[in-house]
Amino acid sequence: MNKLLIIFLVMIVGSLVAWQGAINAQLGKMLSHPLQAAFISFLGGTLALAAALMLMQVGFPSFQVIKGVPPYLMIGGLLGAIFVTSVILFVPKIGVANVLIAAVAGQLILSLIIDNYGLLGVPKQHISVSRIAGTLLVIAGLYLVNQK
């Protein structure tokens, strides 16, 4: 699969985050607390992943395998819960576009650092002027989206 096709597919998948944010914000309004909405969201995701594991006959990881995983690699779900809960809290206040552009800006900034140092085993990609410029354009986009 070529790089351009992968980028296009990731953009399509990324668009689902906008739907997720809007849906979860509405769910948060209907329930009595944003954490309840985040819980329901993750429960749905957990059930979908369990079904996918069974349908694709991948199986669940064994306890022995899980025991051997470094603890810091187990916090992905926690980070996702913080993100989803934050989206539920902030979308009603500033809108989906503002929340997601700000989130993407934060992701890009940290991604540049992770790539530059090859953290967590990712291939090193040094920070360049063009990568910094791209990040600054996203931040400029956040400013422009907020202009009346």
C-alpha positions in Angstrom: 0.0 0.0 0.0 1.5 3.3 -1.0 2.1 6.2 1.5 -0.5 8.5 -0.1 -3.3 5.9 0.1 -2.4 5.2 3.7 -2.5 9.0 4.5 -6.0 9.2 2.8 -7.3 6.2 4.8 -6.0 7.7 8.0 -7.7 11.0 7.1 -11.0 9.1 6.7 -10.5 7.2 10.0 -9.5 10.5 11.6 -12.8 12.1 10.6 -14.5 9.5 12.8 -13.0 11.4 15.8 -15.2 14.4 14.9 -18.3 12.1 15.0 -17.1 10.5 18.2 -16.6 13.9 19.9 -20.0 15.2 18.9 -21.8 11.9 19.8 -20.0 11.6 23.1 -20.7 15.3 24.0 -24.4 14.6 23.4 -24.2 11.4 25.5 -22.6 13.4 28.3 -25.5 15.9 28.2 -28.1 13.1 28.4 -26.3 11.3 31.3 -25.7 12.9 34.7 -21.9 13.1 34.4 -19.3 13.2 31.6 -17.4 10.2 33.1 -20.5 8.1 32.6 -20.5 9.0 28.9 -16.8 8.2 28.7 -17.5 4.8 30.4 -20.3 4.0 28.0 -18.1 5.0 25.0 -15.2 2.8 26.2 -17.6 -0.1 27.0 -18.9 0.0 23.4 -15.3 0.1 22.1 -14.3 -2.8 24.4 -17.3 -4.9 23.2 -16.5 -4.1 19.6 -12.8 -5.1 20.1 -13.8 -8.3 21.9 -16.1 -9.2 19.0 -13.4 -8.5 16.5 -10.9 -10.7 18.3 -13.4 -13.5 18.3 -14.6 -13.1 14.7 -11.1 -12.8 13.3 -10.0 -15.7 15.6 -7.1 -13.7 17.0 -7.9 -14.7 20.6 -7.3 -12.8 23.8 -3.7 -12.4 25.1 -2.7 -14.9 27.8 -2.1 -13.7 31.3 1.5 -14.9 30.9 2.0 -12.6 27.9 0.4 -9.7 29.6 2.6 -10.2 32.7 5.6 -9.7 30.6 4.6 -6.3 29.2 6.3 -3.3 30.8 3.7 -1.4 32.9 4.2 1.9 31.0 2.9 0.2 27.9 -0.4 -0.5 29.7 -1.4 3.2 30.0 -2.8 3.6 26.5 -6.3 3.1 27.7 -5.9 5.5 30.5 -4.6 8.2 28.1 -7.5 7.5 25.8 -10.0 7.8 28.7 -8.5 11.2 29.6 -8.8 12.3 26.0 -12.3 11.1 25.5 -13.5 12.6 28.8 -11.8 15.9 28.0 -13.6 16.0 24.6 -16.9 15.3 26.3 -16.2 18.2 28.7 -14.9 20.7 26.1 -17.0 20.2 22.9 -20.1 21.7 24.5 -18.0 24.8 25.5 -15.9 25.5 22.4 -17.2 23.2 19.6 -15.9 20.1 17.8 -13.5 22.0 15.5 -11.8 23.9 18.2 -11.3 20.9 20.4 -10.0 18.7 17.6 -7.7 21.3 16.1 -6.2 22.1 19.5 -5.9 18.3 20.1 -4.1 17.8 16.8 -1.8 20.7 17.6 -0.9 19.1 20.9 -0.4 15.7 19.1 1.8 17.3 16.5 4.0 19.0 19.1 4.6 15.8 21.1 4.9 13.7 17.9 7.8 15.9 16.8 9.6 15.2 20.0 8.8 11.4 20.0 10.0 11.2 16.4 13.1 13.3 16.9 14.4 11.1 19.7 12.9 7.8 18.5 11.0 7.3 21.8 9.1 4.1 22.4 10.8 2.4 19.5 9.5 4.6 16.7 11.8 5.3 13.8 13.8 8.5 14.3 12.7 11.4 12.1 14.6 14.6 13.0 12.7 17.8 13.6 13.1 19.9 10.4 12.0 23.4 9.4 9.2 22.0 7.3 7.9 19.8 10.2 7.9 22.8 12.5 6.2 25.0 9.8 3.5 22.3 9.4 2.9 22.4 13.1 2.7 26.2 13.1 0.2 26.1 10.3 -2.1 23.9 12.4 -1.8 26.3 15.2 -2.5 29.2 12.8 -5.5 27.1 11.6 -6.8 27.1 15.2 -6.6 30.9 15.2 -8.3 31.2 11.9 -11.1 28.9 12.8 -11.9 31.2 15.7 -12.1 34.4 13.6 -15.6 35.7 13.0 
